[in-house]
């Protein structure tokens, strides 16, 4: 994990003085704002892979494949296959 540090002098003087009232001389972690966070698997492509796999499972099931056949083909448990084929898509 890469930790990035920034000196406090990047903050406006008034804000820096206000923060120093509460946290003088200690390190403070400032998390990213929620709007900037990406969801799970967005960068790596994992989310798109699973969505595509689930579409293939639903398609095969709709065309007559059994849950047992799909568990062997996709290496998932019966419960996982059932969740995929019986849950409505968003």
Beta strands, then each sheet from edge to edge (+ up, - down):
end
